[in-house]
Amino acid sequence: MDLAYTIYICKNDLHAHAQTTHSRTLVRALTGETNGAVAADAAATAAEKGAEATKTMKAAAGRSSYVPAEVLASVPDPGAVAVSVWLRAIADALK
């Protein structure tokens, strides 16, 4: 099961339970009167822009510090990209 699908299923199950029982749960932060989906989308967009910005940054630590600078100039940091993918999956699942 991928991350987006898991989040989608959990969100829908918990939301249905919270709506029928009027209980206070963490789901209220994602649905109902608040709009967690909009916040998650904004966070994902910011992470994507941040990951892209790493193309122009010097690698001082981590695995990227072992890769030649001319190679790094053409790709964003893989860890930053991974975080942006996770956040996008969460944002998409909350829509």
VOGU-3710 file (C-alpha; in Angstrom, 3 decimals, decimal comma):
1> mdlaytiyic> 0,000/0,000/0,000  1,426/3,409/-0,828  1,540/6,336/1,573  -1,155/8,421/-0,122  -3,638/5,540/-0,169  -2,979/4,678/3,480  -3,510/8,278/4,573  -6,658/8,535/2,451  -8,192/5,394/3,994  -7,272/6,392/7,551
11> kndlhahaqt> -8,580/9,930/7,076  -11,912/8,738/5,688  -12,412/6,075/8,352  -11,549/8,417/11,211  -13,565/11,272/9,728  -16,659/9,090/9,407  -16,273/7,949/13,028  -15,726/11,490/14,282  -18,787/12,764/12,411  -21,108/10,065/13,706
21> thsrtlvral> -19,908/10,206/17,312  -19,151/13,951/17,448  -15,918/13,009/19,170  -12,862/15,157/19,283  -10,023/13,531/17,405  -6,917/14,508/15,509  -9,028/14,285/12,366  -10,649/17,612/13,282  -7,337/19,234/12,377  -7,614/17,795/8,876
31> tgetngavaa> -11,333/17,985/8,154  -14,485/19,597/9,434  -14,328/23,272/10,339  -10,638/23,574/9,596  -8,986/23,042/6,251  -5,921/20,928/6,810  -5,883/19,984/3,129  -5,110/23,581/2,153  -2,335/23,794/4,748  -0,868/20,452/3,635
41> daaataaekg> -0,932/21,587/0,004  0,890/24,802/0,913  3,490/22,829/2,878  4,015/20,442/-0,044  4,413/23,309/-2,496  6,948/25,006/-0,223  8,868/21,738/0,155  8,935/21,259/-3,622  10,312/24,766/-4,121  12,840/24,213/-1,345
51> aeatktmkaa> 13,992/20,935/-2,854  14,443/22,591/-6,258  16,452/25,382/-4,629  19,017/22,867/-3,376  20,393/22,633/-6,936  22,295/25,870/-6,342  23,521/24,983/-2,843  26,907/23,533/-1,960  26,782/20,097/-0,326  28,630/20,362/2,990
61> agrssyvpae> 27,308/17,259/4,731  25,588/13,971/4,019  25,969/11,730/1,008  25,828/14,605/-1,438  29,125/15,929/-0,072  30,868/12,971/-1,753  29,444/13,735/-5,212  31,334/16,060/-7,593  29,937/19,614/-7,669  29,364/19,503/-11,442
71> vlasvpdpga> 27,034/16,525/-10,969  25,186/18,145/-8,079  24,494/21,284/-10,104  22,056/19,379/-12,298  19,929/17,668/-9,618  18,206/18,668/-6,374  19,176/17,026/-3,094  17,596/13,546/-2,968  16,625/13,854/0,698  14,887/17,164/0,097
81> vavsvwlrai> 13,054/15,656/-2,854  11,968/12,687/-0,718  10,478/15,001/1,912  8,609/16,957/-0,755  7,219/13,699/-2,202  5,995/12,596/1,237  4,321/15,937/1,864  2,709/15,917/-1,588  1,341/12,408/-0,952  -0,178/13,593/2,314
91> adalk> -1,651/16,710/0,692  -3,119/14,712/-2,184  -4,628/12,170/0,199  -6,341/14,921/2,197  -8,070/16,440/-0,843
//
